[in-house]
Amino acid sequence: MFKHALTHEVAYNSLLLQRRKELHRIVGLAIEELYADRLVEHYEVLAHHFSKAEDRPKALEYLIKAGDKAAASFANSEAISLYEKALGLIPEEELKQRADVLKVLATVTSHAGDSDTSLRYAESALAVYEKAGDRRGMFATHMHIQMVYQSGYSDGAKEDMAVKHLEAAAAIADQDPDSIEKGLVYQRTGHMYLHRGQPARTLEWARRAVDLFTRLGVPMGTSLGTALTYTGQADEGIAYNERNWESVMKAGIPLVIAVLGHELTLTLALLRNIPRARERGEQALGELLKVTHGRRSFFEPMLRRPLALIYTLAGDRAQAEDTCRWVEDFEKQSLYG
């Protein structure tokens, strides 16, 4: 009722602490009753009142719900603050809940661009999940950590750490029944070794992925084609990637189009099959622009860079220069260069 903040503060502080806590509790309960049909609008206020009332279960419930709400709308700073307050209310012995909040803090701080803090939270979550024997939590956290090491450090210097966590996740998945998720972990590990310049290791992991997807009856492309090519089995590698071509273009997933287009066209160019490389490169670029509605994306340079080489080898200097200028222009505006 007080209009002036200072008057409000004096009146508020004149209340006995126990009375203050009781009033906050009553206000929280009243909001729950009055706005039961649209409680999501009041999560933050409820978290405040039940925190002041020192009602730990309800304060914790609404802090997490308010944090989830903020995170869903990309209000990362607000979400981090709410989750940190929630973490402070969780007893050490509540392992699962502590680990879950630490994990979500790792996710939100990663979205906020703070890789170091994300890793600290994730490592803490992993330790608690291990203590609790929560295999699913351990798996998800290993996958988060490898993602941060791979994408959170632009120079790629942390990829060796990413591989360790990918293999740890794969070891956990090995104990589970066959699933697409399991196959994707094998595939991702293989692709990481391709990044690290170890195609023989890629071959091992890609074969595991292919065998698993075959058992599941799932048509899924992997790094097998490129790994075969890089280990001297070029005809087999190109044939594998060619077999996946139509299904990838039909599926219309930008990342997959870009990866397959990049790897196959570059391989064909290096083997001097320039007409085929050009045909596939331009086809992949056309499909990518179709699914992205012509909007620039960081997938596009993955196709234009090998096309610059292909046009050069084809003797099409003007097209090569235009493509190089496009890539240079994109890199001036992007961190992906």
Secondary structure, DSSP 8 states (H G I E B T S, - for coil): --SSHHHHHHHHHHS-HHHHHHHHHHHHHHHHHHTGGGGGGGHHHHHHHHHHTT-HHHHHHHHHHHHHHHHHTT-HHHHHHHHHHHHHHS-TT-HHHHHHHHHHHHHHHHHTT-HHHHHHHHHHHHHHHHHHT-HHHHHHHHHHHHHHHHHSSTT-TTHHHHHHHHHHHHHHHHTS---HHHHHHHHHHHHHHHHTT-HHHHHHHHHHHHHHHHHHT-----THHHHHHHTT-HHHHHHHHHHHHHHHHHHT-HHHHHHHHHHHHHHHHHTT-HHHHHHHHHHHHHHHHHHTTT---TTHHHHHHHHHHHHHHTT-HHHHHHHHHHHHHHHHT-S--
